[in-house]
């Protein structure tokens, strides 16, 4: 019985990991500077910094606006 529950739990964990990995951004060697910028600008979450940078890019580049991200 416990084996069946463990299998279900493992499968559920794999499904959640697969769903999360679709929205991940790989920063590679930029991870440290990303974290420093996030801290310097006072953001608590990576998504806040990403949204700020996208909005800044749209404002400065004259590109069409990307729809606002929902928090």
C-alpha positions as CSV (number, residue, x, y, z in Angstrom):
1,X,0.0,0.0,0.0
2,X,2.8,2.4,0.9
3,X,4.6,1.6,-2.3
4,X,1.5,2.6,-4.3
5,X,1.3,5.9,-2.5
6,X,5.0,6.5,-3.0
7,X,4.7,5.8,-6.7
8,X,1.7,8.3,-7.0
9,X,3.7,10.9,-5.0
10,X,6.7,10.5,-7.3
11,X,4.6,10.7,-10.4
12,X,2.9,13.9,-9.1
13,X,6.3,15.4,-8.2
14,X,7.6,14.7,-11.7
15,X,4.5,16.2,-13.3
16,X,4.9,19.4,-11.2
17,X,8.6,19.6,-12.0
18,X,7.9,19.3,-15.7
19,X,5.3,22.0,-15.6
20,X,7.6,24.3,-13.6
21,X,10.5,23.7,-16.0
22,X,8.5,25.1,-18.9
23,X,8.6,28.6,-17.3
24,X,12.2,28.5,-16.1
25,X,14.8,30.9,-17.5
26,X,18.4,29.7,-17.4
27,X,20.7,32.5,-16.3
28,X,23.9,30.5,-16.4
29,X,26.9,32.7,-15.6
30,X,24.6,35.7,-15.1
31,X,23.0,34.3,-11.9
32,X,25.2,36.3,-9.5
33,X,24.7,39.6,-11.3
34,X,21.0,39.0,-11.6
35,X,20.8,38.4,-7.8
36,X,22.8,41.6,-7.1
37,X,20.5,43.6,-9.4
38,X,17.4,42.2,-7.8
39,X,18.8,43.1,-4.3
40,X,20.0,46.6,-5.4
41,X,16.6,47.5,-6.9
42,X,14.8,46.1,-3.8
43,X,12.8,43.3,-5.4
44,X,11.9,40.3,-3.3
45,X,11.0,38.0,-6.2
46,X,12.8,37.2,-9.4
47,X,9.4,37.7,-11.2
48,X,9.3,41.3,-10.0
49,X,12.7,42.0,-11.5
50,X,11.8,40.3,-14.7
51,X,8.6,42.3,-15.0
52,X,10.5,45.6,-14.2
53,X,13.1,44.9,-16.9
54,X,10.4,44.0,-19.5
55,X,8.5,47.2,-18.7
56,X,11.7,49.3,-18.9
57,X,12.7,47.7,-22.2
58,X,9.2,48.5,-23.7
59,X,9.4,52.1,-22.4
60,X,12.9,52.8,-23.7
61,X,12.8,50.9,-27.0
62,X,9.5,52.2,-28.4
63,X,8.5,48.6,-29.0
64,X,4.9,47.6,-28.8
65,X,3.9,46.9,-25.2
66,X,4.0,43.3,-23.9
67,X,0.9,42.6,-21.9
68,X,1.5,43.1,-18.2
69,X,2.3,40.1,-16.1
70,X,-0.2,39.1,-13.5
71,X,1.4,38.7,-10.0
